[in-house]
Amino acid sequence: MDGLNAAAAAKAKDAKVRDAMSALADDYRQILDAVAAGQPAPTGLDDKLGKDANRIDELCTIGGATD
């Protein structure tokens, strides 16, 4: 997670990419926190994780997202 946040903060030149990387890092952090506590991941996190990963793909692909 630290690597994703570092990439978002230091390397991403676009605010949308920074936000998407930070969101994905937060998703993974929630999974790790749940596992460490012996709990299931929060409800809906699997859908959010997929959406956040897809957003990164859109933003970081030539001809990808423009919004």
C-alpha positions as CSV (number, residue, x, y, z in Angstrom):
1,M,0.0,0.0,0.0
2,D,2.8,2.3,0.8
3,G,4.2,1.8,-2.8
4,L,0.8,2.6,-4.3
5,N,0.5,5.7,-2.2
6,A,4.1,6.8,-3.0
7,A,3.4,6.2,-6.7
8,A,0.2,8.3,-6.5
9,A,1.8,11.1,-4.5
10,A,5.2,11.4,-6.2
11,K,5.0,9.9,-9.7
12,A,1.5,10.5,-11.0
13,K,1.3,13.7,-13.0
14,D,-2.4,13.8,-13.2
15,A,-4.7,14.4,-10.2
16,K,-7.2,11.8,-11.6
17,V,-4.5,9.1,-11.6
18,R,-3.3,10.1,-8.1
19,D,-6.9,9.8,-6.8
20,A,-7.4,6.4,-8.5
21,M,-4.1,5.0,-7.2
22,S,-4.9,6.3,-3.7
23,A,-8.4,4.7,-3.9
24,L,-6.9,1.3,-4.9
25,A,-4.3,1.5,-2.1
26,D,-7.1,2.2,0.4
27,D,-9.0,-0.8,-0.9
28,Y,-6.0,-3.1,-0.4
29,R,-5.4,-1.5,3.1
30,Q,-9.0,-2.4,4.1
31,I,-8.4,-6.0,3.0
32,L,-5.2,-6.2,4.9
33,D,-6.8,-4.7,8.0
34,A,-9.7,-7.1,7.9
35,V,-7.3,-10.1,7.5
36,A,-5.2,-8.9,10.3
37,A,-8.3,-8.7,12.5
38,G,-9.5,-12.1,11.5
39,Q,-12.6,-10.5,9.9
40,P,-14.1,-10.6,6.4
41,A,-13.5,-7.7,4.1
42,P,-16.1,-4.9,4.3
43,T,-19.3,-5.5,2.4
44,G,-19.0,-4.2,-1.2
45,L,-15.3,-3.9,-1.1
46,D,-14.8,-6.5,-3.9
47,D,-17.0,-4.4,-6.2
48,K,-15.2,-1.2,-5.2
49,L,-11.8,-2.8,-5.8
50,G,-12.8,-3.9,-9.3
51,K,-14.1,-0.5,-10.2
52,D,-11.0,1.3,-8.8
53,A,-8.7,-1.1,-10.7
54,N,-10.7,-0.6,-13.9
55,R,-10.5,3.2,-13.4
56,I,-6.7,2.9,-13.3
57,D,-6.7,0.9,-16.4
58,E,-8.9,3.5,-18.1
59,L,-6.7,6.4,-17.1
60,C,-3.4,4.7,-17.8
61,T,-4.2,3.3,-21.2
62,I,-3.5,5.1,-24.4
63,G,-6.9,6.4,-25.6
64,G,-8.4,5.7,-22.2
65,A,-10.6,7.8,-20.0
66,T,-10.8,11.5,-20.8
67,D,-13.0,12.6,-17.8
